[in-house]
Amino acid sequence: MSLKFIRNLTPSLFLICFLGCGSEKPSSIKGTITLDGKPLLLGSLTFVPKTPETNKKAASAVNDGTYIIENHEGFNPGTYLVEINWAKVTGKKIPSADPGILMDQTISGVISQEIIVQKGINEKDFILKSK
């Protein structure tokens, strides 16, 4: 082999090893969230890592009772504190800040729970109660 060939090949080998050798593929997580036995319509989840030096925070909106975080960079296996912010329409109307206009009354809350995210695809359902 010529020295020129080896010099041209070395950066490519380094890049391949840097991108593929020992780098862990991010995890993903999905699931459902129910509130009082019904799919949560208004809410969000935030996964806060217990080891922020190796894992990053990730978040998702809740759409029709489901959430998903797909291979978010830095969302690696580990222990996370999951913060679920939720709101529920009560069915009652209350006065708004604009005189004479009524708006839907909502109740809301925040729930925290610790979970362990495994390597690869994870599924985790949350069952919440407003009372």
Secondary structure, DSSP 8 states (H G I E B T S, - for coil): --HHHHHHHHHHHHHHHHHHSS-----EEEEEEEETTEE--EEEEEEEES-TTT---EEEE-BTTEEEE-S-TT--SEEEEEEEEEEEEEEEEEE-SSTT-EEEEEEEEEEEEEEEE-SSEEE--EEE---
